[in-house]
Amino acid sequence: MRIHREGYLIILIATLLLAGINILCALFLPILQPWLGLLSVGFWGLIVQFFRNPKRVVPTMGEGIIYAPADGQVVVIEEAEETEYFKEKRLQVSIFMSPLNVHVNRAAIGGTVQYAEYHPGKYLVAWHPKSSTENERTTVVIKNAKVEILLRQIAGAVARRIRYYVKPGQTLEQGQEFGFIKFGSRVDLFLPLDAEVKVSIGQKVKGNVDVIAVC
C-alpha cells in the first residue's frame, strides 16, 4: 500500500507517541498494556489507511470525459450560481469524502490550469449548503479544447488542512493528482449546463474510475 507524502510526518509522530505511551504503560500499569496495545494498533491503522494513495489509471482518456476527482458519495446534483470564476449558472456535482475514503484529489479532465486560488474561511460541516462559499476552500479551474470545469476543495468540521499543488498555466494530465484534504471533506465540480451527468445522488464514486459527466 502506497502512503501519501502528506501522511509521512503525522504517521511518524503517531508511531512515536503510541510507542512511548505503551512503554510507559508496560512499566507502570502492565495489567492494562495488552488492551492499550490493541487500541493503539487499531488507532495507528486508521491513521495509515487515511493516507493511503492507491495507484489509479484512467480507463479511457478524453477531453470531454469528466472523471470523479475524489472518492466519496455524490450528495449534490443541481444547477447553481458559480460566483467566483464563471459568474453564471453551472451544473454543480458535489462529492462528500468521509474520513474512511481516499483523500487524494485528482484532475477530472486533462488541460491547462486557468485559475487556482486559496480562500480562508469557516469550518461548517461539509454537507452544509453554505460550505461551498463560506468554508476554507481552494478553487482550481482546468480547461482543454472541449470543456472548462471548476474544482473546489472544501474543508469540513474536521478537515482543516487543504493542500493543492497546482498554479495557473500549469498543464495537467487527466487523473493527475492536484491536491489532498486531511480528515473528511468535500469536492465540488462546476460543469457546463449541457453536461450529461452519469451519476446519481447517493452513488459512491472513485477518483479516476467513475465518470461523473460527459460533454
C-alpha positions, 0 to 999 in steps of 0.5 A: 500500500502506497502512503501519501507524502502528506501522511509521512510526518503525522504517521511518524509522530503517531508511531512515536507517541503510541510507542512511548505511551505503551512503554510507559504503560508496560512499566507502570500499569502492565495489567492494562498494556495488552488492551492499550496495545490493541487500541493503539494498533487499531488507532495507528491503522486508521491513521495509515489507511487515511493516507493511503494513495492507491495507484489509479489509471484512467480507463479511457482518456478524453477531453470531454470525459469528466472523471470523479476527482475524489472518492466519496458519495455524490450528495449534490446534483443541481444547477447553481450560481458559480460566483467566483470564476464563471459568474453564471449558472453551472451544473454543480456535482458535489462529492462528500469524502468521509474520513474512511475514503481516499483523500487524494484529489485528482484532475477530472479532465486533462488541460491547462490550469486557468485559475487556482486560488486559496480562500480562508474561511469557516469550518461548517460541516461539509454537507452544509449548503453554505460550505461551498462559499463560506468554508476554507476552500481552494478553487482550481479551474482546468480547461482543454479544447472541449470543456472548462470545469471548476474544482473546489476543495472544501474543508469540513468540521474536521478537515482543516488542512487543504493542500493543492499543488497546482498554479495557473498555466500549469498543464495537467494530465487527466487523473493527475493528482492536484491536491489532498484534504486531511480528515473528511471533506468535500469536492465540488465540480462546476460543469457546463449546463449541457453536461450529461451527468452519469451519476446519481445522488447517493452513488459512491464514486472513485477518483479516476474510475467513475465518470461523473459527466460527459460533454 
